[in-house]
Amino acid sequence: MSSQPLPSIVAYGEGARLVRERGVLMIYNKWLRPLSRGIKAGQLVVVEDEEGELLGCGFFDNVGPVGVRLVELGGCSSSSPWEIILSNLERALRARKAYRLVCSTCAYRLVHSDGDWLPGLIVDVYGDLAVYQSSSIVWDIHGKLVVDAIVEVTGVEAVYEKSTQRTRKDIGLKPHEGLRYGSKTRTIVEENEVRFIVDVKKAQKTGLFLDQRFNRIEFGELSRGNVLDLFSYTGGFGLHSLVRGNADKVVFVEEDEKAVEILKENLELNKVADKAKIVVGNVWDYLRRAINRRDQYDTIAVDPPAFIPHPEAYEKGLRAYRILYSQVARIASSDALVFLSSCSTHLSHEGFIRVVAEALTRAKRRYTVLGGLRGMPPDHPARPSSPHLNYLKALFIYIH
């Protein structure tokens, strides 16, 4: 028996143009007109323009400003949500394997929302444990299919959902969290010979900040002398300094007590606890004391949370970055290496470079930028039509 045709939706005006010309995958409700009655959230639909040209197919979303999340452009090769989810995950895994990011103890991002043709879905893999995050009613409805596809494609032993991000509340979705498959919520992964404990129940976001992986590795290889790891979380930058670099000592500064618990375990796991000092507290307080003491560090990592979480916070966040980077520059020794980063989506690449320059000028430090701007790693793909996924900005600075 032939399958039933998919319900149709018309995208008009700017919506249709953005799909045709820029390959936009998220179409807002203001640009949509359903042709079929009774379309339900999570239902697969075909999208046409006003002339009847097929633009693609995707999932209908009735919560928030996005009305359709496209998963294919120019056609619709499947009428089954399962087939679409499975095939897109398989394609995503092949791309990671092409960059040699996949192994039994590796941590990598398998799905980066629009960048992997599954808008609103994030999937991170930590060896034998996967974590997914939904930002849409679509993936809430198809959660079981997502879990089954993750298990089939990756072979992990457990899948945990961590859909607790602020953006869900902003569009009217409740937080979702819990074990969805298997029994484990904790594992160990390796990152260039450094071992990390991932405890997804205690963790921020999905477990580790995988977007900084290549920067952590580079930082560790370049580190020397007295090292300072600010906003250290579970120890990423400082651990690489101790295991891979020439660090004499690393001071970790972190106020999240759950993160500090795992940091202590990570130090013992890597057998470097004797060279570490943990300061449990606020980074701003620590910097103020360090400046008063005239402390000097040879290598410094600064990986703060997003100071500009929404456009209304732009000026306040910009001031925070400027003050932070300036204070850090004041405690950097001559010939120091300083790593500065921002994960604020609403701070442009040019804006980040400018605020770093302003901060170091105010601190009256002469400096050289080493190697240019660092951005997203290869397992965090961002399409030109989804600039919000291209949020990470970082610089390695040599202080003269």
C-alpha positions in Angstrom: 0.0 0.0 0.0 1.4 3.4 -0.9 2.1 5.9 1.9 0.0 8.9 2.4 1.3 12.2 1.0 2.8 14.6 3.6 0.8 17.7 4.6 1.8 20.9 2.9 2.8 24.3 4.1 3.5 27.4 2.0 6.4 29.7 2.8 6.0 33.1 1.3 7.9 36.4 1.1 11.1 36.7 3.0 10.8 33.1 4.4 10.7 31.5 0.9 13.6 33.7 -0.3 15.8 32.9 2.7 15.3 29.1 2.1 15.9 29.4 -1.7 18.9 31.7 -1.6 20.6 31.1 1.7 19.5 27.6 2.7 17.9 28.7 5.9 16.5 25.7 7.8 14.3 27.4 10.4 11.3 29.2 9.0 9.4 31.5 11.3 5.6 31.4 11.7 5.2 34.9 10.2 6.3 33.5 6.8 4.1 30.3 6.8 0.6 29.4 5.7 -0.6 25.8 6.2 -2.3 24.2 3.2 -3.4 21.1 5.1 -5.7 21.1 8.1 -4.9 19.8 11.6 -1.1 19.6 11.3 0.3 18.6 14.6 3.6 19.4 16.3 6.4 17.1 15.3 4.6 16.1 12.1 6.7 15.8 9.0 5.6 18.3 6.3 6.6 19.5 2.8 7.2 23.2 2.3 6.5 24.9 -1.0 6.7 28.5 -2.1 3.7 30.5 -3.5 4.4 29.2 -7.0 4.2 25.6 -5.9 8.0 25.0 -6.1 9.1 22.4 -3.5 11.5 24.0 -1.0 12.1 21.0 1.2 10.6 19.1 4.1 10.8 19.4 7.8 9.1 19.1 11.1 6.1 21.3 12.1 6.7 23.2 15.3 3.9 25.0 17.2 5.8 26.2 20.2 7.8 29.5 19.9 8.5 31.7 16.9 9.8 28.9 14.6 7.1 27.2 12.6 9.0 24.6 10.6 12.5 23.1 11.1 13.7 21.9 7.7 15.8 18.7 7.5 16.1 18.5 3.8 16.3 21.2 1.0 14.9 20.9 -2.5 13.1 17.6 -2.0 11.9 15.0 0.6 13.6 11.6 0.3 11.6 10.1 3.1 8.2 10.3 4.7 9.3 8.7 7.9 10.7 10.7 10.9 12.7 7.7 12.0 14.5 7.4 8.6 15.3 11.1 8.5 16.6 11.2 12.1 18.7 8.0 11.6 20.1 9.0 8.2 21.1 12.5 9.4 22.8 11.1 12.4 24.7 8.6 10.2 25.8 11.4 8.0 27.0 13.4 11.0 29.0 10.5 12.3 30.7 10.0 8.9 31.7 13.6 8.9 33.3 13.3 12.4 35.1 10.1 11.3 36.5 11.9 8.3 38.2 14.3 10.8 39.3 11.3 13.0 37.4 12.5 16.0 35.7 9.2 16.8 37.1 6.5 19.0 36.0 4.4 22.0 37.3 6.9 24.6 36.8 10.1 22.6 34.5 13.0 23.3 32.9 14.8 20.4 29.8 16.6 19.3 27.8 14.4 17.0 24.9 16.8 16.2 25.3 20.6 16.1 21.7 21.7 15.4 21.3 23.3 11.9 25.0 22.5 11.1 24.0 18.8 11.0 20.5 19.3 9.4 18.6 18.7 12.7 17.7 22.3 13.9 17.2 22.6 17.6 19.0 19.3 18.5 22.4 18.9 20.1 24.1 15.5 20.7 27.4 15.0 22.5 29.2 11.7 22.7 31.5 10.9 25.6 33.0 7.5 24.8 30.2 5.0 25.8 27.8 7.7 27.0 25.8 10.2 24.9 23.9 13.3 26.0 21.3 15.1 24.0 19.7 18.5 24.3 16.4 19.6 22.8 15.4 23.2 22.1 12.1 22.3 20.3 8.8 20.6 20.9 9.8 18.6 17.8 12.6 16.7 19.5 10.6 16.4 22.7 8.0 14.5 20.7 10.5 12.4 18.8 12.8 11.9 21.8 12.4 8.1 21.7 13.4 8.1 18.0 16.4 10.3 18.8 17.6 8.0 21.5 17.1 4.9 19.4 19.0 6.5 16.5 21.9 7.6 18.8 22.3 4.1 20.2 22.1 2.5 16.7 24.6 4.9 15.1 27.1 5.2 17.9 26.7 2.0 20.0 26.8 3.9 23.3 25.7 2.1 26.5 23.6 5.0 27.8 21.8 8.1 26.7 21.0 11.0 29.0 18.8 14.0 28.2 19.9 17.4 29.5 17.3 19.8 28.0 17.5 22.4 30.8 18.8 25.5 28.9 17.3 28.9 29.3 16.1 29.1 25.7 13.4 26.4 26.4 11.8 28.6 29.1 11.9 31.6 26.8 9.6 29.8 24.2 7.4 28.1 26.8 9.0 24.6 27.1 9.6 23.0 30.5 13.0 21.6 31.3 13.6 17.9 30.6 16.3 15.9 32.2 17.0 12.2 32.9 18.4 8.9 31.8 16.7 7.8 28.6 18.6 4.6 27.9 21.0 2.4 29.8 22.1 2.9 33.4 25.2 5.0 33.6 25.5 8.7 34.0 29.3 8.9 34.5 32.3 7.9 32.3 35.9 8.7 31.6 37.1 10.2 28.3 40.6 11.0 26.9 41.7 14.2 25.2 45.2 14.1 23.9 46.4 11.8 26.8 44.5 13.9 29.4 41.7 12.0 31.1 38.5 13.6 32.2 35.6 12.4 34.3 32.2 13.3 32.8 29.4 13.2 35.2 26.3 14.3 33.2 24.1 14.7 36.3 26.4 17.1 38.0 27.7 18.8 34.9 26.9 22.1 33.4 25.6 21.9 29.8 26.1 18.4 28.5 29.3 17.5 30.5 32.4 19.0 29.0 32.7 22.2 27.0 33.7 20.4 23.8 34.0 23.6 21.8 37.3 24.4 23.6 38.9 21.0 23.0 41.5 22.1 20.4 42.2 25.3 22.3 42.8 23.3 25.5 45.3 21.0 23.7 47.2 24.0 22.2 47.2 25.8 25.6 48.6 22.7 27.3 51.4 22.3 24.8 52.4 26.0 25.1 52.1 26.3 28.9 55.1 27.0 31.1 55.9 28.2 34.6 53.2 29.3 36.9 49.8 28.8 35.3 46.4 30.3 36.1 43.2 28.7 35.0 40.2 31.1 35.5 36.6 29.8 35.3 38.3 26.4 35.4 35.2 24.3 35.6 36.5 20.7 35.9 40.0 21.7 35.0 40.3 21.5 31.2 43.0 24.1 30.4 45.0 23.6 33.6 45.0 19.8 33.3 46.5 20.0 29.9 49.1 22.3 31.3 50.1 19.8 33.9 49.9 16.7 31.8 51.2 18.0 28.5 53.0 21.3 29.2 55.9 22.5 31.3 53.8 23.9 34.1 55.5 24.2 37.5 52.2 24.8 39.2 48.6 25.5 38.2 46.1 27.6 40.2 42.5 26.7 39.4 39.8 29.2 40.2 36.1 27.9 40.2 33.1 28.7 42.3 30.8 25.8 41.2 31.2 23.3 44.0 30.0 20.3 41.9 32.6 21.2 39.3 35.3 21.5 41.9 34.5 18.0 43.2 35.1 16.6 39.7 38.2 18.8 39.3 39.7 17.2 42.3 39.0 13.7 40.9 40.5 14.7 37.6 43.7 15.8 39.2 44.0 12.5 41.1 43.1 10.5 37.9 45.9 12.2 36.0 48.3 12.0 38.9 49.1 15.7 39.0 47.3 16.8 42.2 50.7 17.7 43.8 51.2 20.5 41.4 47.7 22.0 41.7 46.1 24.6 43.9 42.3 25.0 43.9 40.7 28.3 44.8 37.0 27.8 45.4 35.4 31.2 44.8 34.6 34.1 42.6 37.0 34.9 39.8 36.5 38.7 40.2 37.4 38.5 43.9 40.5 36.4 43.1 41.7 38.9 40.5 41.3 41.8 42.8 43.4 40.0 45.5 46.0 38.9 42.9 46.4 42.5 41.6 46.8 43.8 45.2 49.4 41.1 45.9 51.1 41.8 42.6 51.0 38.2 41.6 52.5 37.3 38.3 51.6 34.3 36.1 53.5 33.0 33.0 50.5 31.3 31.4 46.8 32.2 31.9 43.6 30.7 30.5 40.4 32.8 30.6 37.2 30.9 29.6 34.3 32.8 31.1 30.6 32.2 30.7 28.6 34.2 28.2 28.5 37.8 29.6 26.1 38.8 26.8 23.3 36.2 27.0 20.8 38.4 25.1 21.0 41.6 23.0 19.8 43.8 25.9 22.9 42.8 27.9 25.3 43.9 25.2 26.8 47.0 26.8 26.9 45.6 30.3 28.6 42.4 29.0 31.0 44.4 26.9 32.2 46.3 30.0 32.6 43.0 31.9 34.8 41.5 29.1 36.9 44.7 29.0 37.4 44.8 32.8 38.2 41.0 32.9 40.7 41.0 30.1 42.4 44.2 31.5 42.7 42.7 35.0 44.2 39.5 33.6 46.7 41.4 31.6 47.9 43.2 34.8 48.9 39.9 36.4 50.6 38.5 33.4 54.4 38.3 33.6 56.7 39.6 30.9 56.8 37.0 28.1 53.5 35.5 29.3 51.1 33.6 27.2 47.4 34.5 27.8 44.4 32.8 26.3 41.3 34.9 26.1 37.9 33.7 24.9 34.2 34.5 24.7 31.2 32.3 24.0 28.7 35.1 23.7 26.7 34.7 20.5 25.8 38.4 20.5 29.4 39.5 20.5 30.7 39.5 16.9 34.2 38.3 15.9 35.2 41.9 15.2 33.7 43.1 18.5 35.7 40.5 20.4 39.0 41.4 18.8 38.2 45.1 19.5 37.4 44.6 23.1 40.6 42.6 23.7 42.6 45.4 22.1 40.9 48.0 24.3 41.4 45.9 27.4 45.1 45.4 26.9 45.7 49.0 25.9 44.0 50.1 29.1 46.3 47.7 31.0 49.3 49.4 29.3 50.6 46.1 28.0 52.5 45.6 24.8 51.3 42.4 23.1 51.3 40.2 20.0 48.4 38.1 18.8 49.6 34.6 18.0 48.0 32.8 15.1 44.9 34.8 14.6 41.3 34.2 15.8 40.3 30.7 16.9 36.7 29.7 16.3 34.5 26.6 16.3 36.1 23.2 16.1 35.3 20.8 13.2 32.6 18.9 15.1 30.6 22.2 15.7 29.7 23.0 12.1 27.8 26.3 11.4 25.9 27.0 8.2 26.1 30.6 6.8 22.4 30.8 7.5 22.8 30.0 11.2 25.4 32.5 12.6 24.2 31.8 16.1 26.1 28.5 16.0 29.3 30.3 15.2 29.6 31.7 18.7 33.1 30.9 20.0 35.9 33.4 19.7 39.4 33.0 21.2 42.9 34.5 20.9 46.3 33.5 22.1 48.2 36.6 23.2 51.9 37.0 23.9 52.6 39.7 26.5 55.9 41.5 26.0 
